[in-house]
Structure formats: structure tokens, C-alpha cells
Amino acid sequence: MELDLAFIWAGLIAFAVLAYVVLDGFDLGVGILFPFLRSNRDRDIAMNSVAPVWDGNETWLVLGGGGLFAVFPLAYATILPALYAPLIAMLLGLIFRGVSFEFRSRTVRGRFLWDIGFSGGSLIAALAQGIALGALVQGIDVQNRAYAGGWWDWLTLFSLTTGVALVIGYTLLGATWLVMKTEGEMARQMRRASWGLCAATLVLIGAVSLWTPFLNDLYLSRWFKGPNLIFSAVVPLLLAGCVVLLVAGLRKGRDAWPFLGALGIFVLCYIGIGISFYPMIVPPNITIWQAAGPDESLAFILVGAVVLIPIILAYSGYAYWIFRGKVDPEEGYH
Amino acid sequence: MLEFTDALTLARFQFAFTVSAHIIFPAFTIGLASFLAVLEGLWLWTGQERFIRVFHYWKTIFAVVFGMGVVSGIVMSYQIGTNWSVYADKTGPILGPLMGYEVLSAFFLEAGFLGVMLFGMKRVGPKLHFFATLMVAVGTLFSAFWILSVNSWMQTPAGYAVNEVGQFVPDDWAAAIFNPSFPYRLVHMVLAAYLTTAFVVGAVGAWHLLRDRSNRSARTMFSMAMWMALIVAPLQIVAGDFHGLNTLEHQPEKVAAMEGHYDTHKGAPLILFGIPDDTAEVTRNAVEIPHLGSLILVHEWDGEVKGLKAFPKEDRPPAEIIFWSFRIMVGLGFAMVGLGLWSGLARLRKSLYDAPMLYRAAVVMGPSGFLAVLAGWITTEVGRQPWTVHGLLRTVHSASPIEASAVGTSLVAFVLVYFAVFGAGTFYVLRLMGKRPNSGEGEEIGATWAAGLMPGPSMEASHATPDGKGE
């Protein structure tokens, strides 16, 4: 039997991007929440809760981008120039976010600067990612294997909305993460914040979901035609289940539930976006099979991926296990 | 001269700037990660406290430098798509999987175990902690393996075919990965990274020995670094010579430009210094040693060395730049050998720990590895011009269909952010290096170390530090 390598790789890259979104999502959310934390001590605790894992989380973004280059070079070569400005903004944001972990504890006088760098960098990166996502969903103009649109095509009301939606969504992930990882007054503050953030996230998800099918006939028929309608009904139902888990966790003080509920919401939205534009990888023009490199390339790296991704998941999971539980405020190597 | 208004030139500047800034960090962290693994291993093996003290001192510095390497590296992985999309489309089927392997085998390994290495001593115990340190070190070496394979393929492409849409597609993976220049380049770069780290560690050790001859941690640093310089710097010269011969075989025009030869000679001289002029096709004011060029390059008294004029003008790399960058690299290499020999003599005379002149020289030589690495990369990358894939894909035909204003704006943004962020980072690293390494006297701090904690400046700043240095 001939394996559909392009299909397998589309799944793997979708997984890498999803792993990035939920993992770095809560890191970035913690960064966005930073200015609202009450004391320097709270900020130390929040930072220590992500410091051991953020680098691994961010590596999924490198796999998403690098994987695109490896197996869908045409998608990589058309999406990146099309999203030039938001991607550069994202990179600059990630620079400030990434160095702040170490720089912040290297100085007392300049600490406020790296607090700003951490939260500002996180905010910019999140907003840019949301805008890039919206710009991809609304479509990219491609002719002769190259981007053929203008330099500001990415900027629309829709992409701005997805940008804001992702910022709010990441903040919800960050807040529920801190509910899980902290204690006392800080955990209470994060529980209160989670209520509002959850409500805002749902409103924005609703808006984007209702908007998306009308961007493109493909999306419309995908969601509201024939048997797909069943799935269109299942996704919102599952989403409601996640919201219940989140809310129940907040009410009953089961501190891991809200984070799991928020993760579930993200996974479902992500699947929903995938349903919208599969099998396009650069909507509305390029399918995964058109963008795929030759089978020799896809097979060669697939061998490595099949062996290495489970190992990566094992040791990354182990790292999370080592640092499990509430953050000990006295811990940290700085 | 160059026009600063077209997208291609701006994209080239952006790549040159961001990659030069980036290479500094891996050049340091590849060596430092191995150094940390050796230190922790020696500590577990011998039980001597001085090794773990030196480990903790450099671990903090590693964390700061590694963070800068990560964020500047992410820029590189996206820049190929934003500014060089035609190149990305054409080379993706071959170089994409190689870079993919770098992510899967190296980046995740480093990132996954870095957290354990920095924060996990108390939670996992010394043995597992050592394993984490080892994995970080192995990850940096895997990373070097793959990225140098990619770079070497661009210099000496092999194992490929070209398909109907003009993409390079794999024909023989082993030939593509282990392409003709790869082994030389990998050895040369890894040795360069080890030397870079050795000279930084040696300079920091020497700096503190100048202040306190009896500081045992500083002695350990200095001694280990000087062993490295003594043994590895000469090896590097040999490796560099082999690399040069390989370049002569595959990219003779690059060697001609490095040597400043425009005319083809039998029994070519070695031009020590001179001013190459690509327009007039002559190296002015040349100081030459007859026949030595042929002797070094082809290992024959009257061997023929091709000059730049043997190649079409549009295929020549700019001699004006790489003639000089090559000399800077080689000059620094010989200076490193000199310092290594000096330290060997001092060791023989049993005066290694009382040699202020040697310490001063070591401090001056501290940044030499970075300069040599930069000069070396300029030599090899500018020497690859006007091609991105040597002989097959020109730089002019590699760029994205993009507006100059977009590239220009992002270039300005990168320059501003890099100088601000990495400038601050360099300042913090230098300050960490200026902190006196704990010598092991007054062991009340030992308990903290045993717990896997390292008091850093931020903790100490709230107390008064013994030497009055702090925030």
C-alpha cells in the first residue's frame, strides 16, 4: 500500500503547531498577565512556573516552521513572505520574551525594563500569531509558485479580530495555568480573572466561528453541507463540555480542571480551523499535495520523526513531571 | 559600491547581520556545554568540590548566553522563508529535512534538558542531573552536525537531482549529508567552538588570578583552558589546512580570492599582505614569499595555483573582503597557538599560577575565538558568492519577491533590537564574569550548592557582597 506521505505530514505539522499553541500559549499568557500581578514576588513565582519549560515549548514553533520548510517548501515559501510583517513582529516579541527570563534576574535596577520586555514581548508575539492565523484563514494570493499579493493584505478587520481572540485565549490559558501552579492570594486573583477571560474567549470564538464560513465558499460548504453538519454540531457540544469543566474547577477549587478545560477549548478551536481549510495548506489555492516536496524527502524525515517525536514527548513530559505541583516560592537557581 | 535601496541588497545585509550576531552564541555554547559536562563529570568522578564550583559559575553564564542563542536562532529559521523564499522553495526538499533533523534531534534535546540542568539539581539528584547536562552538550553537537551539513551542501552540493519545477531533490541522502566539504567544515567549526570557549574561560580565570593568585576556582579554569589551547589550537591549524585543500579542490575561485591571486601561477608566491583590487584585477603593495603559496596549497614547489582571472568575472567572489577576513582568522589562530605554547612553558617551569604577563595576554586573547569565528565565516560565506548553492543557484535568483521597504524596515528593527537586547546581555555576561569565583574558603555556601542552588547577583544584591560589587 502506498502511504499518503503528504497527508501524514500535514497531520504531524498540525500536531507540532497545536503543541506550540497550547504550550507556548500558556507561557505567553503568563507574560501578558505579568503587569497585573501584584508584587515582585508574585511575578517571580509566575516566571519560575514557566522558566524550566518555556524553551522546550517554543521549540515546537521551530518544528512547525522547520517542518513546513522540510516537507511543504512551497507553503513555506508563500506563507512567510505573505505574512512578513506579523511574523517579523512575532520574532521581535519572542526575542524580548525569551531573554527576559535570564536578564530579569541579572539586575535589580533594570528589572522593570525586563518586566516590560517579558510582558510586551509576550503580548506582541501573541497578537502577531493571531493576526497571522487570521490572515492565513482569509486566504493568500499565489501565482507561479510565489506570493502575489500586496504587503498589507494580512491586515483586515478579520485578522485583527483573530489577533485579539488569540491574545485573550492565551491569557485564559496563562491564568488557569497559574491557578494550577500557585497558592494563596495569587491563585485567588487568577481564579477571579479566569471567569472574565473565559467569557471573553467564548464571545470571540463565537464571533470568529460565525465569521469564518462567510470568508470563502469552501468554508461555508465544509461546515453546513451534508454529513459535515453532524461534526459542526459535535464541536460546539464538546466545547460546552470544556467550559463546564473549567467552571466547575473554578467553583470547586479543583485547580487542574480549569487549565485542562482551557486546553480543551484550544484543541477544539484548532480542529475547527483545520476542518475549515483541509486539504488546503495555503488557502484558497494550494493543497497539501501540491505543496509537498518529493516523497524521498518526506519519507526520509518521517523515519526520524516517527522515532524521535515519541522520545521528545517522553522526555518533555518527564521534565514537566519533575517540576510538577505548586511552585515553591523559595526555589529557583538565580 | 553597493546600492542600499534594493530588496536584494537589504536582504543580504539582514542575513549577514542576523547570522553574524547568531553565530557568536552557538560558537560559545557548543564549547561551554561540553565544558560543563566535563566539569560535572569530574566532580562526580573525583569528588573534588572545585569542579562543581566552577560548574555553577559557568552554568549561570551558559544560561544567559544560551537564551540569546535560542531567540536569535529562531529568527534564522524564519528568515529563510521571509527574505529568501525562492531559495526556500528550490532547496527545501534537500535542506528542509536536514534542518528538520536538527530540530528533532538537537533543539528539543537541548531545550528539554536545559530546564532540568538549570533548575532541577534538588529534584533529580546529581546522577540524573549529570545526564541532563550531558544531553544538553550532546544536543549542541548534534545541532552543529546538521547545520554544518546544510551549510556544506550549499558550498559543495552533492546527492541531488533537479526536478521539472527547478527544485533540488534528493538522489542520495548519504552523499547529500556527507557532502565533500562537510567533514572538514564540521571538525573546523567544533574545534573553533571549543577554542572560543577555552579562550573565554582562560581569560576569566586569568583576570581573577591577576587579583588573587590563590583562588582555586580561577586556577582550575585557567589551567583547563590552557590545556585546551595547547592541544587544540595546533590541531585547528592542521584541520584548517585540510579544509583549505578541500576548498581548493571544490571552490578554487574562493581560494584564489583568499590568497589575492588574480593571475594563474606556477610556483605561486604566498602573499602575506597587500591590497586586492577586483576592478583592476591586481593585488597592490603585495608582500610576498616566493613559491610558498604553491607549497602550502598544492604541496609542490612549482605547483600551479589558479588565479581569479581563470574564472568568468560574474562567478568570482570579492577578494577585497575575504583576503582580509582570511588573514585575520589565520593570524588569530597562530596567536592562539602562541599562547598555548607559552602556557605549556609556564607549566613546565611550574610557574603557571604565578605568571602575570601570561595572565594579561590571556585576558587580551579572551575574545579572539569570537573574532576568528566571525572572520572564518565571512571568508567561507562571502567566498561562496555570487552563489547561494555553489555553481547552481545564484544569490540574485534566491530572494523573495518582496518590497525593499519591507526588508529595510525589518532590517532597521533587527539592528535596533539586537544592539539593545544583545548589548544588555553582553553587559550582564561580562558582569557575571567579573564576579570573583568562589574559592572554597568559608564553606557556609557549600550547603546551598549541595541543594542545587546558586546565589546569583539578584539574590546577593539585597545583601552586601563581600567585595562590595553588586548592583
Chai-1 contact restraints between the chains, C-beta under 6 A:
chainA,res_idxA,chainB,res_idxB,connection_type,confidence,min_distance_angstrom,max_distance_angstrom,comment,restraint_id
A,P52,B,G115,contact,1.0,0.0,6.0,A-B,restraint_1
A,P52,B,F119,contact,1.0,0.0,6.0,A-B,restraint_2
A,V53,B,G115,contact,1.0,0.0,6.0,A-B,restraint_3
A,D55,B,A111,contact,1.0,0.0,6.0,A-B,restraint_4
A,D55,B,L114,contact,1.0,0.0,6.0,A-B,restraint_5
A,G56,B,A111,contact,1.0,0.0,6.0,A-B,restraint_6
A,G56,B,G112,contact,1.0,0.0,6.0,A-B,restraint_7
A,T59,B,F107,contact,1.0,0.0,6.0,A-B,restraint_8
A,T59,B,F108,contact,1.0,0.0,6.0,A-B,restraint_9
A,T59,B,A111,contact,1.0,0.0,6.0,A-B,restraint_10
A,V62,B,S77,contact,1.0,0.0,6.0,A-B,restraint_11
A,V62,B,V103,contact,1.0,0.0,6.0,A-B,restraint_12
A,V62,B,F107,contact,1.0,0.0,6.0,A-B,restraint_13
A,L63,B,V103,contact,1.0,0.0,6.0,A-B,restraint_14
A,G65,B,S77,contact,1.0,0.0,6.0,A-B,restraint_15
A,G65,B,Y78,contact,1.0,0.0,6.0,A-B,restraint_16
A,G66,B,S77,contact,1.0,0.0,6.0,A-B,restraint_17
A,G66,B,M99,contact,1.0,0.0,6.0,A-B,restraint_18
A,G66,B,G100,contact,1.0,0.0,6.0,A-B,restraint_19
A,G66,B,V103,contact,1.0,0.0,6.0,A-B,restraint_20
A,G67,B,G100,contact,1.0,0.0,6.0,A-B,restraint_21
A,F69,B,G92,contact,1.0,0.0,6.0,A-B,restraint_22
A,F69,B,G96,contact,1.0,0.0,6.0,A-B,restraint_23
A,A70,B,G96,contact,1.0,0.0,6.0,A-B,restraint_24
A,A70,B,P97,contact,1.0,0.0,6.0,A-B,restraint_25
A,A70,B,G100,contact,1.0,0.0,6.0,A-B,restraint_26
A,P73,B,A88,contact,1.0,0.0,6.0,A-B,restraint_27
A,P73,B,D89,contact,1.0,0.0,6.0,A-B,restraint_28
A,P73,B,G92,contact,1.0,0.0,6.0,A-B,restraint_29
A,P73,B,G96,contact,1.0,0.0,6.0,A-B,restraint_30
A,L74,B,D89,contact,1.0,0.0,6.0,A-B,restraint_31
A,Y76,B,G81,contact,1.0,0.0,6.0,A-B,restraint_32
A,Y76,B,A88,contact,1.0,0.0,6.0,A-B,restraint_33
A,A77,B,S85,contact,1.0,0.0,6.0,A-B,restraint_34
A,A77,B,A88,contact,1.0,0.0,6.0,A-B,restraint_35
A,A77,B,D89,contact,1.0,0.0,6.0,A-B,restraint_36
A,L80,B,G81,contact,1.0,0.0,6.0,A-B,restraint_37
A,L80,B,T82,contact,1.0,0.0,6.0,A-B,restraint_38
A,P81,B,S85,contact,1.0,0.0,6.0,A-B,restraint_39
A,P81,B,S400,contact,1.0,0.0,6.0,A-B,restraint_40
A,P81,B,I402,contact,1.0,0.0,6.0,A-B,restraint_41
A,Y84,B,T82,contact,1.0,0.0,6.0,A-B,restraint_42
A,Y84,B,A406,contact,1.0,0.0,6.0,A-B,restraint_43
A,L87,B,Y78,contact,1.0,0.0,6.0,A-B,restraint_44
A,I88,B,S410,contact,1.0,0.0,6.0,A-B,restraint_45
A,L91,B,V75,contact,1.0,0.0,6.0,A-B,restraint_46
A,L92,B,V417,contact,1.0,0.0,6.0,A-B,restraint_47
A,I95,B,V71,contact,1.0,0.0,6.0,A-B,restraint_48
A,I95,B,V421,contact,1.0,0.0,6.0,A-B,restraint_49
A,G98,B,G67,contact,1.0,0.0,6.0,A-B,restraint_50
A,G98,B,V70,contact,1.0,0.0,6.0,A-B,restraint_51
A,G98,B,V71,contact,1.0,0.0,6.0,A-B,restraint_52
A,V99,B,G67,contact,1.0,0.0,6.0,A-B,restraint_53
A,V99,B,V71,contact,1.0,0.0,6.0,A-B,restraint_54
A,V99,B,V421,contact,1.0,0.0,6.0,A-B,restraint_55
A,E102,B,A63,contact,1.0,0.0,6.0,A-B,restraint_56
A,E102,B,V64,contact,1.0,0.0,6.0,A-B,restraint_57
A,E102,B,G67,contact,1.0,0.0,6.0,A-B,restraint_58
A,S105,B,S458,contact,1.0,0.0,6.0,A-B,restraint_59
A,R106,B,Y428,contact,1.0,0.0,6.0,A-B,restraint_60
A,V108,B,A461,contact,1.0,0.0,6.0,A-B,restraint_61
A,V108,B,E471,contact,1.0,0.0,6.0,A-B,restraint_62
A,R109,B,E471,contact,1.0,0.0,6.0,A-B,restraint_63
A,R145,B,D89,contact,1.0,0.0,6.0,A-B,restraint_64
A,A146,B,P401,contact,1.0,0.0,6.0,A-B,restraint_65
A,W151,B,E403,contact,1.0,0.0,6.0,A-B,restraint_66
A,W151,B,A406,contact,1.0,0.0,6.0,A-B,restraint_67
A,G293,B,G92,contact,1.0,0.0,6.0,A-B,restraint_68
A,G293,B,P93,contact,1.0,0.0,6.0,A-B,restraint_69
A,P294,B,P93,contact,1.0,0.0,6.0,A-B,restraint_70
A,P294,B,V169,contact,1.0,0.0,6.0,A-B,restraint_71
A,E296,B,P170,contact,1.0,0.0,6.0,A-B,restraint_72
A,S297,B,P93,contact,1.0,0.0,6.0,A-B,restraint_73
A,S297,B,P97,contact,1.0,0.0,6.0,A-B,restraint_74
A,S297,B,P170,contact,1.0,0.0,6.0,A-B,restraint_75
A,F300,B,P97,contact,1.0,0.0,6.0,A-B,restraint_76
A,F300,B,W173,contact,1.0,0.0,6.0,A-B,restraint_77
A,I301,B,P97,contact,1.0,0.0,6.0,A-B,restraint_78
A,I301,B,G100,contact,1.0,0.0,6.0,A-B,restraint_79
A,G304,B,Y101,contact,1.0,0.0,6.0,A-B,restraint_80
A,G304,B,L104,contact,1.0,0.0,6.0,A-B,restraint_81
A,L308,B,L104,contact,1.0,0.0,6.0,A-B,restraint_82
A,I312,B,F108,contact,1.0,0.0,6.0,A-B,restraint_83
A,Y315,B,G112,contact,1.0,0.0,6.0,A-B,restraint_84
A,S316,B,G112,contact,1.0,0.0,6.0,A-B,restraint_85
A,A319,B,G112,contact,1.0,0.0,6.0,A-B,restraint_86
A,A319,B,G115,contact,1.0,0.0,6.0,A-B,restraint_87
A,A319,B,V116,contact,1.0,0.0,6.0,A-B,restraint_88
A,I322,B,G120,contact,1.0,0.0,6.0,A-B,restraint_89
A,I322,B,R123,contact,1.0,0.0,6.0,A-B,restraint_90
A,Y333,B,L118,contact,1.0,0.0,6.0,A-B,restraint_91
A,Y333,B,F119,contact,1.0,0.0,6.0,A-B,restraint_92
A,Y333,B,M454,contact,1.0,0.0,6.0,A-B,restraint_93
A,H334,B,G456,contact,1.0,0.0,6.0,A-B,restraint_94
A,H334,B,S458,contact,1.0,0.0,6.0,A-B,restraint_95
